[in-house]
């Protein structure tokens, strides 16, 4: 016997979303995650239909002191070109028309499902900005981690090791800007998540039988460019299970973040932000309460919410960063 496609919304799903008066209730997005990197990142249209061709200066021309009637040798700078590609993240929402009509507000029912798709896309893109790599998944794009995954690779000096060997996580310092680090979307396209209402479609239920459905196609074409790697710093190998309030054991977060701050090429360029997960954010918040010992940390109210700053740079908590990263060496 054929199995009906379980990705389709059912009558049971519809009932679960109804308020006592029969209207579509406000759904509590229990799976919603914190994705502040999407608010901070700078985005621009790429110069290729598949992404962005980047030209980076890798060497300066030679100069020399000269005496009267004595020339100098001609010189030139050295540049390098490489391509950053975009990935294409897609989704399809299919709602049986009769299910949507049950409460008399089809638009509200579809909107409740749209919110779930919106959060799912945000979660996946945020994870991608940190972890995706085209080495193992060529259909995706390169995030931050594959660029700084070894101290002996190119730009390995932008890694400040935390010393852990298990339950590892990272803190990132990123300077967002069109000459430093930025997101891209393909040439001739539109940036951000693009929903397309396909209207009423004949749909297969998975068993060969058909029904009429409201169909929405979702698409997000996105990539990441690190134009100048001197504007990203990673602090990996932080054992999240050994941290304590006074840094008597585990990683000394304050010391590591000071090193990261000074490793950044220029702290006056771009939009700066530290990124960490909730575990690290908790310990930094606790340490910020001890202002005598940790005067580099402060807590300020921004938009009615407490924000932790380190040397004037906001610390963003994100659920995209895990506590199970590979050890960096």
C-alpha positions in Angstrom: 0.0 0.0 0.0 1.4 3.4 -0.9 2.3 5.8 1.9 0.7 9.3 1.7 3.3 12.0 1.6 3.9 13.1 5.2 5.3 16.5 4.1 1.8 17.7 3.3 -0.4 19.5 5.9 -3.3 17.4 7.2 -6.6 18.1 8.8 -5.0 17.3 12.1 -2.4 20.0 11.4 -5.2 22.4 10.7 -7.1 21.6 13.9 -3.9 22.1 15.9 -3.7 25.7 14.7 -7.2 26.7 15.4 -8.2 28.9 18.3 -11.3 28.2 20.4 -13.4 30.6 18.2 -12.4 28.8 15.0 -9.8 31.3 13.8 -6.2 30.5 13.1 -4.3 30.8 16.4 -1.0 32.5 16.7 1.6 29.7 16.5 4.3 29.7 19.2 7.5 29.1 17.2 9.2 26.7 19.6 11.8 25.9 17.0 12.8 29.5 16.5 16.5 30.2 16.9 18.6 33.3 17.4 20.2 34.3 14.1 21.8 37.7 14.7 24.4 37.2 12.0 21.6 37.7 9.4 21.0 41.2 10.9 24.7 42.1 10.9 25.9 40.8 7.6 26.4 43.2 4.7 25.0 41.9 1.4 25.6 43.0 -2.2 24.9 41.7 -5.7 27.7 39.6 -7.1 29.5 40.4 -10.4 28.9 36.9 -11.7 25.7 34.9 -12.4 27.0 32.3 -10.1 28.5 34.5 -7.4 31.5 36.9 -7.2 34.9 37.2 -8.8 37.2 38.7 -6.2 40.5 40.5 -6.9 42.8 40.7 -3.9 46.2 42.5 -3.7 48.7 39.9 -2.5 51.9 42.0 -2.8 53.1 45.6 -2.9 55.5 47.1 -5.4 59.1 47.5 -4.4 60.4 51.0 -3.7 63.9 52.2 -3.1 65.8 55.3 -2.0 67.7 57.0 -4.8 70.5 59.4 -5.3 70.7 62.2 -7.8 71.3 61.0 -11.4 70.5 57.5 -10.3 67.3 55.6 -11.3 65.2 52.9 -9.6 64.0 49.6 -10.9 60.4 49.5 -12.1 58.0 47.5 -9.9 54.4 46.4 -9.7 52.0 45.0 -7.2 50.7 41.5 -7.2 47.1 40.5 -7.3 45.1 37.3 -7.2 41.6 36.4 -8.5 39.3 33.8 -7.2 35.6 33.0 -7.5 33.1 32.8 -4.6 30.0 30.8 -5.5 26.4 31.1 -4.3 24.2 28.2 -3.2 20.5 27.9 -3.9 18.4 27.0 -0.9 14.8 25.9 -1.9 11.6 24.9 -0.3 8.0 24.2 -1.4 4.9 24.8 0.7 1.8 22.7 -0.3 -1.5 23.2 1.4 -4.7 21.3 0.4 -7.3 23.9 -0.5 -10.0 22.1 1.5 -7.8 22.0 4.6 -7.1 25.8 4.3 -10.8 26.5 3.8 -12.0 24.7 7.0 -12.0 27.8 9.2 -12.9 30.3 6.5 -9.6 32.1 6.6 -7.4 30.6 4.0 -4.9 33.5 4.0 -4.3 33.2 7.7 -3.7 29.5 7.5 -1.2 29.8 4.7 0.5 32.7 6.6 1.0 30.5 9.6 2.8 28.0 7.5 4.8 30.7 5.8 6.3 31.8 9.1 7.6 28.2 9.7 9.3 28.3 6.3 10.8 31.7 7.1 12.4 30.4 10.3 13.6 27.2 8.7 15.4 29.2 6.0 16.9 31.6 8.5 18.2 28.7 10.6 19.8 26.9 7.6 21.4 30.1 6.2 22.8 31.1 9.6 24.3 27.6 10.1 25.7 27.9 6.6 27.4 31.2 7.2 29.4 29.5 9.9 29.9 25.9 8.8 28.9 25.1 5.2 31.7 24.0 2.8 31.7 23.2 -0.9 34.4 20.5 -0.4 31.8 18.0 0.8 28.6 19.7 -0.4 29.3 21.5 -3.7 25.7 22.7 -3.9 26.2 24.9 -0.9 28.6 27.8 -0.3 31.7 28.3 1.8 31.0 29.7 5.3 33.5 31.0 7.8 34.8 27.7 9.3 36.4 26.1 6.2 38.4 29.3 5.7 40.0 29.1 9.2 40.2 25.4 10.0 44.0 25.0 10.4 46.7 27.0 11.9 49.1 25.9 9.2 46.8 26.8 6.2 46.5 30.2 4.6 45.6 32.8 7.1 46.1 30.4 10.0 47.5 33.3 12.0 43.9 34.5 12.3 43.2 31.6 14.6 43.6 31.9 18.4 43.5 28.5 19.9 41.4 28.0 23.0 43.2 24.8 24.2 40.2 22.4 24.5 40.1 18.9 23.1 36.4 18.0 23.6 32.9 19.7 23.6 34.6 22.4 21.5 33.0 25.6 20.3 34.3 28.8 18.8 34.1 32.6 19.3 34.2 34.6 16.0 35.2 38.2 15.5 34.0 39.5 12.1 34.3 42.9 10.4 31.4 43.3 7.9 31.9 45.5 4.9 32.2 45.6 1.2 36.0 45.5 1.4 36.3 43.0 4.2 33.6 40.3 4.6 30.1 40.4 3.0 27.3 38.2 1.7 26.4 38.0 -2.0 23.6 37.0 -4.3 24.0 36.2 -8.0 24.2 39.0 -10.6 20.8 39.9 -12.0 18.9 38.4 -9.1 17.3 39.7 -5.9 18.8 39.3 -2.5 17.1 37.6 0.5 14.4 35.0 0.8 12.1 35.1 -2.2 8.6 33.5 -1.9 6.6 32.9 -5.1 2.9 32.2 -4.8 2.2 29.5 -7.5 -1.5 29.7 -6.8 -3.7 26.6 -7.1 -1.9 23.5 -8.5 -2.8 19.9 -9.1 -0.7 18.0 -6.6 0.2 14.3 -6.2 -0.4 13.0 -2.7 2.5 10.5 -3.0 0.4 7.6 -4.0 -0.5 8.7 -7.5 -3.8 10.4 -6.5 -4.3 14.1 -7.1 -5.8 17.0 -5.2 -5.9 20.8 -5.6 -3.4 22.7 -3.4 -2.1 26.1 -2.7 1.6 26.0 -3.6 4.3 28.4 -2.6 7.9 28.1 -3.8 10.7 29.5 -1.6 14.1 30.4 -2.9 17.2 32.0 -1.3 20.4 32.4 -3.4 23.3 33.3 -1.2 27.0 33.1 -0.8 29.8 34.6 1.4 32.9 36.5 0.4 35.9 36.9 2.7 37.7 39.6 0.6 40.3 40.2 3.3 40.9 37.4 5.8 42.6 39.8 8.1 39.1 40.9 9.1 38.0 37.6 10.6 39.4 36.0 13.7 38.4 32.6 15.1 38.9 31.4 18.6 38.3 27.6 18.4 38.9 24.7 20.8 36.9 26.2 23.7 35.8 23.3 25.8 32.3 24.4 26.8 32.0 22.0 29.7 35.0 23.3 31.7 34.2 27.0 31.8 33.8 28.7 35.2 32.9 32.2 36.4 36.4 33.2 37.5 38.3 31.4 34.7 40.1 29.3 37.3 39.7 26.4 35.0 38.9 26.0 31.3 39.5 28.6 28.7 40.3 32.2 29.8 37.8 33.8 27.5 38.8 37.4 28.3 42.4 36.8 27.4 41.5 35.0 24.2 39.2 37.8 23.1 41.8 40.4 23.8 44.2 38.5 21.5 41.4 38.3 18.8 40.8 42.0 19.1 44.4 42.8 18.4 44.7 40.2 15.6 42.0 42.0 13.6 43.7 44.2 11.0 41.8 47.4 11.9 39.1 47.7 14.5 37.9 51.0 12.9 36.9 49.3 9.6 33.5 47.8 8.9 30.8 46.7 11.3 32.3 44.6 14.0 30.7 41.9 16.1 31.7 38.9 18.2 29.7 35.7 17.7 29.3 32.9 20.2 26.6 30.4 21.3 24.4 30.7 24.4 26.9 28.7 26.6 29.7 31.1 25.9 27.3 34.1 26.1 26.2 33.0 29.6 29.8 32.8 31.0 30.7 36.2 29.4 27.6 37.7 31.0 28.5 36.3 34.4 32.0 37.6 34.0 30.7 41.0 33.0 29.0 41.2 36.4 32.5 41.3 38.0 33.5 44.6 36.6 36.6 45.0 38.8 38.3 41.9 37.3 36.8 42.2 33.8 36.5 45.9 33.0 36.8 45.1 29.3 33.2 43.7 29.4 30.1 45.9 29.8 26.4 45.5 29.7 24.3 48.2 28.1 20.6 48.6 27.3 20.0 48.9 23.6 16.4 49.0 22.4 15.2 48.0 25.8 17.4 44.9 25.8 20.7 44.2 27.7 23.6 43.7 25.3 27.0 42.5 26.4 30.0 44.4 24.8 33.6 43.6 24.8 35.9 46.6 24.2 32.9 48.4 22.6 32.1 45.5 20.2 28.7 43.8 20.6 28.7 40.1 21.5 26.0 38.3 19.5 24.6 35.0 20.8 23.6 32.6 18.0 22.2 29.1 18.0 24.0 28.4 14.8 27.4 27.8 16.6 27.5 24.3 18.2 29.4 22.8 21.1 30.6 19.8 19.0 33.1 21.3 16.6 36.2 19.5 15.4 39.4 20.3 17.2 41.6 22.7 15.3 45.4 22.3 15.2 
